[in-house]
Amino acid sequence: MVVLGPDGESIGRVRDIVISISIVRQQPRVLGLVVELLTRRRIFVPILRVTSIEPGAVTLATGTVSLRKFSQRPGEVLVLGQVVETAVRVDDPDLPQLHGLDLHVVDLAMEQTRTRDWVVTKVAVRPPRRLARRRNVYVVDWQHVHGLTPSGLAMPDQGVAQLLELLENQRPVEVAEALLELPDKRRYEVIDALDDERLADVLQELPEDDQVVVLKRLTRERAGRVLEAMDPDDAADLLGSMTPTDAEGFLRQMHPEDSEDVRRLLAHSPDTAGGLMTSEPVVLAPDTTVAEALARVRDPDLTPALASLVFVTRPPTATPTGRYLGCVHLQRLLREPPADLVSGILDTDLPNLKPTDSLAEVTRYFAAYNLVCAPVVDDENHLLGAVSVDDVLDHLLPEDWRERELSGEGAS
């Protein structure tokens, strides 16, 4: 839901609700909202700042909010992150057919009391899908629900289907940020449920220390599959942060063709063009047509930087390639007849990077030639890979740039 200020200005969107669940059986209190700002930062807004909750939006009493990143405190529970899909039982006398069944929470209802506090009043539950269709949801008064306790939330094997549905259309960097905000139990339940390709994309957006923890927690077989699905340069960066023994153990779990690319990248210093490059740029043979080249750069898995430049070489076109002939800029491809060959429109004047060039030299190269992608060529004129501007920025920024400010405003 959209979050509005008192004058109707958009502040962000609700991403979760923070409630308190105590060890003793007390009605859960609503503490506040986790609001995602337009900058993607997630902050905490106390529930007492809310003046109205309408079907389309939440309105606050003030447009001034703390911009500190939300950090969950002890005793605080996230409704979407932790409560949804918790196993509970009910003893509602009006619903005898549910007695004794393991039910799953699908939603909570909250209402404001006379003292202006907000509390959880009802719980929507669903029987296991093998016993009921998805639409069979029952709304039960809170006092008839058992299992919404700290120990109940800590039980293993909690479902994550609704949480995955919430994250489905979010970008990998947004999913990574959401995972970091979850308690460890829920974080790894979500990670275990992600498919290998999706996990590979998300893993690349996590801070390096968290990448290592996640990878080591996976089975060796799955870790190998996830590394294969990662971009070779990102996989090399991750394995390069481990001990040689650990890195070799993961490399052996990968398919030899995939591990070979990563091993070649690991052979270079991480702060050189050889360590920064990806071994999978767009490489074409000289008899490729413009139409075929454009089809290659339309690949949605390519980053915009890698799609900006295609490289033309003699066979083989897998890196390290045959003799490097030159490159063609995307804008040039768009201007030429589709049937023309790329060999006729080569840019042969653009200087190449050497694998030993330092990070400083690579940075100056991008600034001098106004590029977002550049070829890395060895002394024998073989194309080894390409450096993209996002790889350079990753190494120019502080090591912990992916981590947001951890001290945030919590509920009280």
Secondary structure, DSSP 8 states (H G I E B T S, - for coil): -EEE-TTS-EEEEEEEEEEE--SS----EEEEEEEEETTS-EEEEEGGGEEEE-SSEEEES-S----SB----TTEEEIIIIITT-EEEE--TT-GGGTT--EEEEEEEEEE-TTS-EEEEEEEEE--TTTS-TT--EEEEGGGEE--SHHHHT-SS---HHHHHHHTTS-HHHHHHHHHHS-HHHHHHHHHHS-HHHHHHHHTTS-HHHHHHHHHHS-HHHHHHHHHHS-HHHHHHHHHTS-HHHHHHHHTTS-HHHHHHHHHHHTS-TTBHHHH-BS---EE-TT-BHHHHHHHHT-TTS-HHHHTEEEEESS--SSS-SBEEEEEEHHHHHHS-TTSBGGGG-B--S--B-TT-BHHHHHHHHHHHT-SEEEEE-TTSBEEEEEEHHHHHHHHS-TTTTS---------
